[in-house]
Amino acid sequence: MSSEHSLPSERLHDWLLRFAYPLWAGVGIDVDGGFFERIDAETRPVRGPRRARVLGRQIYSFARAPLLGWKGDARALVRHGLATLPRFLRDDGLAHARIDDMGRPIDEPIDLYDQAFVLFGLAHALPFADDPAEIAATARRMREGLLAHAHPNGGFEEAVPRTLPLKANPHMHLFEAGLAWGEVEGRPDGAAWDAFADGLAELALRRFVDPDTGAVHEFYDGDWKRLAGEREIIEPGHQFEWGWLLVRWGAARGRLDAVRVGERLIALGEAHGLDAATGVTVGELDGALRPRPFHARLWAQGERVKAWAQAAMRATDPSRRAMALDRMEGAAEALELFLKGPPPGAWRDRMGPDRAIIEEAAPASSLYHIVGAVEEAARARGRL
């Protein structure tokens, strides 16, 4: 990181441009197709199966690079990802969850989470594509493939064939993808994407948000009834992430009820989800908002940055804006704890029960959270 006198969000931005993007645009690229899933401490890519979700996340991450000030060849990197996409696609328009190291689909259930990130990556790839119309058509086919597996009470089945429990998290990322497509697609299909996102927002408001605590739970039975006992889990990072999305959606649609729910989720994450010893966002709470055994992950710190960045941008009162910016910088400082090499530009994903960072290869999937946090913080500080 750069000067200790700079703001944490500024240090994150500088680190991303100077170290992270160059590392993942070099060692992280498989010349035979797609992106490696991990880079180890010796700056070596870790070979193995590739997930569709990582392909979508890396396409997004490099698509945002020019806006953030990176001077590398983002267009070539996005197109490199797009060239690998056909290896994942099925005849029904959906994506295989994984391909092996030779580029062959692995026979396993179709996972909702992977569909979400392929859609999300494609939305951001649109300006870089040789044939944007084909990218939009691929996304429409995937949307129609998903609708063929719609749940009768809203949302979608977790996997095909059906598996339980149903989960809120993949629906959150489908919501994010629908919002992204609604922003880039013209009419008439933009209206279809808006309707797609709207349905997921309404599902969240109706099913996912606990009317007693205001929290979003993670796991549900086949009828969208919240699971109890050990599966009654609340993740503070997802309170920030759902809050960020619902406030965005509510403001765009004139839905003040959704804005209030989103703001309550952000406040809940802040009040119940921070570790006093380290300042990091913790992994899990129980149904009564009490901490479960401690662990923490990188992604949740990035989502807290995004939530408070948005709160700062929406604040009309100077004192509320100052408070939101202060919390945003605190979240950025917590995120810095995970950005430890070697090599420079890599990170560690997990903090263990002893509050020590766990040494392991850096997962490519985290770049999506870092890029989003850097972009939102830059907007909040007026740098974009």
N, C-alpha and C positions, 0 to 999 in steps of 0.2 A: 504494500500500500504506500501511497505518497504521504505528503507532509501531515504530521499529527495535528497541525493547526487548521487543516481543511475540514469541512463537514464530512461526516461519514458517507452521506449520499454522493458527495463529490469524489471521495476516494473510491467508492464502488464503481462509479462511472469511468474514472481513469483506469482502474484495474481491468475492467471489462475490455476497454479499447486497447490497452497496452499489452495485456497478457492473455486474457481468456479467449478473445476472438482469434488471435493468431495461433494459439495452441490447438483449438478445436477445428480451425480451418486448415490445419496442417496434419498433425498426428491423428486427429479425429476423423479424417476422411479416408474411406476405403476406396481406392481407385477402381476396384472391381464392382463398386456400387454401394451407395448409401453411406451411413455413418457408423463408426464403431460405437459400441455401447459404453465402454469404459476406457480410461487411460490410467495406467498404474504409476507408482512413484518414480519409476525409472524412465518415464516418458514413452512407454510402450503401449500400443493399443492392445486391448484384451479381446481376443477373437471369441466368437460364439454366436448363438442365434440372435437375430435382430427383431425388435418389436416394432409394430406399426406405429405405436404411440411415440416412440423416439424419433422415427422418421418425420412425423408431423411436427414434433417439438423443435427439431433441428432446422427444418425448413422455416418455421416461424422465426426462430432465433436469428438466423442469417438474413431473413427478409427485413428485420427491424434494424440491422446493423448500419445501413447508410444514414437513416434518420438520426441514429445516436452518434454519428460522427466517425465510424470506422471507415477506413480508406481501402480495405481489401476488396476482392472481387466477389461481392455478395451475390451478384446476379448468377455467376457461374456456379456458386455453391448451392443456391436455391434450385437451379436447373439440374444439378447433379442429383439432388434429392428427388426431384420430379421424375428423373429418368429411371429411378429405382422403384417408383410407386407401382408400375404394372406387375411387378413380381408379387406384390401383396394382394392384388385385386382378384376377387372371385366373380363368377358369372352373374351372381345376383346383385352386384354392385357394392357389396360390403367388402371389408378387408380381412384377410387372414390376420390373426393376432401376431404370428411370428413367421419368419422364414429362417432356414438354417444358414450356416456360413457359406453354403454354395448357392444361396439364392432360391432354394426350393421351399414352397409352403410346408409348414408343419401341420399335420392333421390334428386339430384340437378345436374345442368350441369357439365360436365367434364371440369376442369380448366387446361389450359396449364401450368401455373406456378407450379401446383402440380406435373405434369408429369416430369417437369425439375428436381425437387429436389428428387423425387424418383430415377430417373436415376443417379443423381449425388451421392446420398448416396450409391447406389448399387455398383458404380465403386470403392468407397473407402472401401466398405465392403468385396470386393472380397478376400483379403488375410486372412480374419478372418472366412470365411464361412466354414461350414462342407462340402458343395457341391458347390464349385465355378462354376462348369459347369451349375448348375441349376440357379445360380444368373445371369450368363452371358446370359443364355437362356431367363430368365425373362426380362432382359434389351432389348434383341433383339425383343421380342414380343412387348414390349412397343414402341420401335422405329418403328416397322412395323405398330402398331396401330396408331401412330402419322402420319406416311406417308399416311395413308388412309384419313387423314383430311388435307392434304397439301393445301396451298393456291396456286392458279395458277400463281401468280406473286412472289412466293418465301415465305418461312416460313410456318406458320401454322395458322389455325383459332384460335381465342382466346379461344373459348369454343365450346362444342358440347352439344346441338345444338348451332348454330352460335349466337354470341353476338357481338356488337360493342360498343366502338371502338376497333380496333386492337391495340396491345401494343408492344412496343419494349422490355420492361423489361422481360417478360417470354422468349423471344427469346435469350436474353443475357444469361439467366441461362441454357437454352437448349444448347447454344454454350459452356458454361462452362462444362456442363455434357458431351457433345460430345468430348471435349478436354480430359476430365478425362478418358473416355472409350478408346480413341485412345492411351493413354499412358499405359493402363493396359492390353488391349486385343492384343493377337498375330494375325498374319495373318491366314486366309483371313479376319476375321471379323474386325480386327483393321482398315483395309482399308475402310470398310463400315462406321465405326465411324468417320474416318478422313473425308470422303466425307460428312457426316452429318454435322460435324463442319464447313467444308469449305463452304457449302451452306449457313449457317447462317452468317458466316463472310462476304460473298459476299453480302448478303441481307443488312447487316448493312452498308457496304460501299456504296451500291447503293441507299438504301432507307432511312436509319435512320439518316445519317450524313448530316446536312444542309450544302450545298456547300458554302453558304455565310458566316455563322458564324463559321462553323466547329463543331457545337454542335449536340448532339443526342437529338432528341425530344422524347416525351413519347407516344403520341396518334395519331392514323391514322384512316382514313375511311376504308371502305371495299375494296378499290383498292390501299391501301398503300399510300394514299395522306395525307400529314400532316394536322392535324386539326388546325384551327385558333381560335382566340378569347380566351375565358377562358380556352380552352383545349390546347392551345399552351404553353406547359409547358416544361421546361428544369430543370432537377434535377442535381445539381452539384455532388452529390454522384455517380450518374450513369455515369457522365463524367469520373470520376476516375476509376470506375469499368469497363466500356467499354474500356477505355484506357489501363488498365492493361491487359485485355483479348486480344485486338487487337495487342498490342505490342508483347505479347507472341506468338500469332498465326503467325504474320508477320515474327518474327525472326525465328520460326520453319520452315516456308514454304518458306523463302527467298523472302518475299513480303515486300520490303522496303516502298512501298506506304502505306501499312497497318500500318507499324511501325510509319511512319510519322503522319498518322491520329491519332493513339493512343497517340503519344506524344503530339499532338496538343490538344487532349481532356483533358489530364492531366493538361497541361498548362492553358487551359480554366477554368477548375474547380478551379485551384489555383487563377487565376486572378479575377474571378467573383463570386466565390462561398464561400468565407470566411467572417465571421462576425467580424468586427473590434473590437467589444466590448469584445467578448469571445474567438475568435480564432477558433470557431467551423465551420464546413461545414454546410451551411444553407440548408433548405429544397428545395426551388424552386426559379427559375428565370422565367421571361417571355420570349417571343420569341426574344426580343431585348437584352437579357442577363441582364435585370434589376431585382433587387430583388423584389419578391412578398412578401406579409406579412410574417413576420419572424416566423419561427419555425425551429427546428432542431431535428434530430433523431440520435440515437447511430450508426446505421449501416453505415451511410455516413462517420463517423469518421474512422471506420475500413477500408473502401474502400480507403480513402485517404492514410492511412498507407501503404496499399498494393501497391498502385500506385507508391509512392515515394520510397518504398523499391525496387521495380523492377527497377526503374530509377537508383537508386544507384548501383545495381548489374550490370547494363548494361553500366554504365559510364566508359569511358576509360581515361578521363581527371580528375586528382585529385580534381580540384576545383569544377567540376560538381558533382562528387561523394559526396564531402563534402556538397554542397548545397542540394542535394537530401536527404542525411541523416539528415540534419538539418530540412528539411520540414517533413520528416518521423517522427522525434521525436516530432515536433510540433503537428502533427496529433495524435500521441500516447498520448500526454498530453491532447489534446481536448477530446479524448476518455475516459480518466480517469475521466473527469467531470461527466460521466454517470454511473460510477461503484460504486455507493453508496448503501450500505446496509441501513437498515437491510433487510435480514440477510447477513453476510459476504459471498461473492461469488455471490451475486445477483447484479442487476443493475436497472436503470431506463431508459426507452426507449426514452422519449421525453423531450425536452426543449421548454417551452412555449414562447409566445410573450414578456413576461417580462424578458426573459433570465433566468428564474428559472426552475429547474428540476421539472417535474410533478411527484408527488408521486402516484404510482400505482404498482400493482403486476408486477414482472419481467417476461417478455415473454421468453420462451425457445428459440424461433426462433433467438434471438440475438446472441446466443453462436456461431453459424456458422460464423458470421462476426468477432467476437472476436478471435476465433481460427485461422481464416485465417490471420488476422492482426498480431497476435503473431508469426505465422510461417514465414510469409514473412519478418518481421522485424528481426527475428532471423537469417534467411538466409543472409539478407543484412549485418548484423553485424558479420557474420562468425561463429555463434554459432551452426549452423546445417550443 
